[in-house]
Amino acid sequence: MVIVEISLLSGFILAPGSRMLLERRTIIKKIEVKADVVYIYLEKLNDESQTFILQLEQVIQMKNLKPASIKVYDYYQPGGLQIPFYSGAGS
């Protein structure tokens, strides 16, 4: 099992409809949302490219928004690959 751990940008939450769209994908087993992190559990990865689009809602206006991180790792070996930062399409 593979986990995609997405730290949300400060002041943002996962839009309610975004979760439903993600859950329709057959590769996704489960989605957990905890405070400022979204966990996407995948059955497995292969060499096919995968794209996950999350819609976020800004609930608090923040100044000097800092980039957030995404981690991809094996559930059983959590050392994993880390994609350093993202800043969102609107920034």
trRosetta pair geometry for C-beta under 8 A, 3 or more apart (Angstrom, degrees):
i j d omega theta_ij theta_ji phi_ij phi_ji
1 29 7.2 -55 -136 22 110 151
1 41 6.1 -9 -179 -169 115 96
1 42 6.9 153 -165 77 63 51
1 43 6.6 -61 -112 -142 69 26
1 44 7.3 -81 -100 -71 31 58
1 74 7.4 113 77 -163 50 60
1 75 4.1 8 82 3 100 138
1 76 7.3 107 44 -20 81 89
2 41 7.5 144 79 -160 48 48
2 42 4.3 -20 66 63 98 107
2 43 7.8 4 22 75 88 24
2 44 6.3 102 -9 -134 110 27
2 45 5.1 44 -32 -23 165 103
2 72 6.7 6 178 -174 109 86
2 73 7.2 171 -154 92 69 27
2 74 6.0 -47 -103 -102 67 49
2 75 6.8 -124 -85 -22 16 85
3 39 5.9 -27 -162 -162 106 96
3 40 7.1 141 -160 73 53 50
3 41 5.8 -22 -102 -102 73 63
3 42 7.5 -170 -79 20 24 80
3 71 7.8 10 107 105 93 92
3 72 7.3 176 89 -147 51 44
3 73 5.7 -15 58 64 93 75
3 74 7.8 94 16 -170 81 5
3 75 5.6 104 -25 -77 106 78
3 78 7.9 -7 42 -116 128 89
4 39 7.4 146 75 -159 53 44
4 40 4.2 -11 57 58 104 105
4 42 6.8 58 -13 -17 100 113
4 52 6.8 129 118 14 165 159
4 70 6.8 -11 -174 -171 87 99
4 71 7.5 163 -157 85 41 50
4 72 5.3 -9 -106 -103 71 81
5 37 6.3 -11 -170 -171 87 114
5 38 7.7 159 -156 82 41 50
5 39 5.6 -9 -105 -106 71 74
5 70 7.0 156 82 -159 56 48
5 71 4.3 -5 56 58 108 98
5 72 7.6 -165 21 -73 72 34
5 73 7.4 -6 1 20 112 100
6 37 6.8 150 78 -159 49 61
6 38 4.5 -13 61 59 106 96
6 39 7.8 -169 23 -75 73 30
6 40 7.2 36 -5 -5 110 104
6 54 6.7 156 129 -16 165 160
6 68 7.4 58 177 130 68 125
6 70 5.2 -4 -107 -111 71 85
7 36 6.4 25 -162 132 71 94
7 37 5.5 -30 -103 -102 55 82
7 68 4.2 -154 96 -174 93 104
7 69 4.9 42 25 51 125 71
7 70 7.3 -134 21 -70 75 44
8 12 5.0 -141 169 85 110 99
8 13 6.9 35 179 -108 164 27
8 14 6.9 -114 -91 -48 136 76
8 36 4.7 -127 48 -169 101 70
8 37 6.7 -140 -3 -78 85 28
8 38 6.6 84 -54 -13 99 96
8 56 6.6 149 -149 -122 107 129
8 68 6.1 -100 131 -128 10 166
9 12 4.6 49 68 16 88 131
9 56 6.9 69 35 170 106 168
9 62 7.9 -160 150 45 94 146
9 65 6.1 18 -173 -169 116 117
9 66 7.9 173 -145 72 77 56
9 67 7.9 -61 -106 -147 92 27
9 68 5.0 -119 -76 -25 57 127
9 87 7.4 77 -98 -158 126 42
9 88 5.6 -29 -39 -39 152 130
9 91 8.0 176 -133 -29 156 142
10 36 7.6 0 -100 -140 50 140
10 60 7.7 -66 150 79 75 114
10 62 4.9 112 107 -104 105 168
10 65 6.3 -164 52 -134 100 76
10 66 6.6 56 -2 39 122 87
10 68 7.9 174 -21 -70 64 107
11 58 5.7 16 133 -153 101 81
11 59 6.3 -163 179 58 62 65
11 60 3.8 -119 -133 72 90 85
11 61 6.6 127 -160 -62 148 2
11 62 4.0 -149 -22 -25 144 115
11 65 7.4 -86 30 -107 123 105
12 56 4.3 12 -179 174 126 127
12 57 6.6 149 -155 74 72 38
12 58 5.4 -43 -96 -97 78 56
12 59 6.9 138 -119 12 24 82
12 88 7.8 167 -52 -88 164 146
13 56 6.8 149 73 -158 31 77
13 57 5.4 -21 61 60 84 93
13 59 5.5 34 -3 -16 109 128
14 18 5.4 -125 -179 71 87 130
14 19 6.1 79 141 -53 128 96
14 33 5.5 -112 28 -119 140 137
14 38 5.6 99 -66 -80 137 129
14 54 6.2 -69 -126 -172 93 112
14 55 7.5 87 -165 77 60 58
14 56 6.3 -58 -104 -107 37 65
14 57 7.7 22 114 16 12 86
15 18 4.4 98 65 -13 86 110
15 19 8.0 -159 89 -9 53 77
15 54 7.9 151 26 170 88 69
15 55 4.1 -42 34 107 133 100
15 56 6.1 -167 -24 -121 90 9
15 57 4.8 114 -85 -33 82 98
16 19 6.5 -55 -167 23 37 108
16 20 7.5 28 147 -10 65 105
17 20 5.6 -56 -157 36 46 112
17 21 6.4 45 150 -20 74 105
17 55 6.5 -6 78 58 92 141
18 21 5.8 -56 -151 36 33 111
18 22 6.4 32 154 -18 66 107
18 53 7.8 -123 -143 116 100 70
18 54 5.3 67 179 -157 139 58
18 55 3.9 -160 -76 41 117 86
18 56 7.5 12 -35 -58 164 40
19 22 5.8 -57 -151 37 31 111
19 23 6.3 30 155 -22 66 109
19 31 5.8 -179 -148 104 91 151
19 33 7.0 -69 -92 -36 129 131
20 23 5.8 -56 -146 34 30 112
20 24 7.0 40 154 -30 61 99
21 24 6.1 -50 -162 17 33 115
21 53 7.7 -42 116 78 136 94
21 55 7.8 70 30 2 139 112
22 25 6.2 -49 -172 13 45 112
22 28 5.9 95 158 -61 83 176
22 31 5.8 86 104 -72 130 149
22 40 6.8 -101 177 -116 136 121
22 52 6.6 40 -121 -154 108 101
22 54 7.3 9 -61 -94 130 75
23 28 6.3 -118 -119 99 36 133
23 31 6.1 -98 -75 4 89 126
25 28 4.7 74 78 4 98 108
27 42 5.5 -5 154 -142 91 100
27 43 6.4 -122 -162 25 55 97
27 50 6.8 -121 102 -123 167 134
28 31 6.6 9 175 -51 127 95
28 40 6.0 -62 -128 -170 109 99
28 41 7.1 97 -163 73 66 57
28 42 6.2 -53 -103 -97 48 68
29 41 4.6 -63 64 107 103 102
29 42 6.5 149 2 -126 93 15
29 43 5.6 122 -50 -58 113 73
30 40 7.9 167 88 -156 51 40
30 41 4.3 12 55 44 88 126
31 38 6.9 -15 -168 -172 97 95
31 39 7.0 156 -158 84 47 60
31 40 5.6 -9 -108 -107 81 66
31 41 7.3 -147 -71 18 36 80
32 38 7.4 160 85 -159 52 47
32 39 4.3 1 56 54 99 109
32 41 7.6 55 -4 -21 96 105
33 37 7.6 169 -154 90 47 49
33 38 5.4 -15 -106 -108 75 75
33 39 7.7 -157 -72 24 32 71
34 37 5.3 -10 68 63 88 93
34 39 7.2 25 8 -6 104 108
38 54 6.6 158 50 -121 167 150
40 52 6.5 -119 -19 -136 177 163
41 75 7.5 36 -136 -71 97 128
42 45 6.3 59 113 -58 143 78
45 50 7.2 -101 -130 -5 95 137
45 72 7.9 55 -55 175 156 125
56 88 7.1 -70 40 -122 142 123
58 61 7.0 59 158 -85 121 52
62 65 5.2 99 100 -84 115 84
65 87 7.2 112 117 -159 110 91
65 88 7.9 -43 143 28 145 128
65 91 5.9 -110 78 -119 138 146
67 84 8.0 31 126 132 138 84
67 85 3.6 43 141 -177 138 123
67 86 6.2 156 -162 69 97 23
67 87 4.7 -63 -103 -77 86 82
68 85 6.7 134 70 -150 27 72
68 86 6.1 -29 65 60 79 77
68 87 7.6 143 17 -96 71 37
69 82 6.9 -11 -177 -172 118 104
69 83 7.4 157 -168 84 70 63
69 84 6.4 -74 -123 175 93 34
69 85 5.7 -51 -90 -94 64 56
69 86 7.7 135 -112 13 19 75
70 82 7.6 153 91 -164 53 60
70 83 4.6 -9 75 65 103 108
70 86 6.2 38 -18 -7 113 117
71 80 6.2 84 176 107 95 136
71 81 7.6 157 -163 90 59 52
71 82 5.0 -26 -114 -114 79 81
71 83 7.4 -165 -89 28 29 69
72 80 6.0 -163 97 -179 49 122
72 81 4.9 -13 71 72 96 99
72 82 7.4 177 29 -93 65 32
72 83 6.8 46 -2 -9 104 100
73 77 7.2 -132 177 95 94 62
73 78 4.9 63 142 -147 143 52
73 79 6.7 169 -140 68 122 34
73 80 2.5 -82 -104 -63 94 154
73 81 6.7 -179 -80 32 64 58
74 77 4.3 23 77 50 122 85
74 78 6.9 -126 73 -74 62 36
74 80 6.2 -177 13 -82 65 96
75 78 7.2 2 -155 -73 21 83
77 80 7.2 144 110 -52 77 74
83 86 7.6 28 123 -41 112 98
87 91 4.8 -105 148 72 104 129
88 91 4.9 74 71 2 99 107
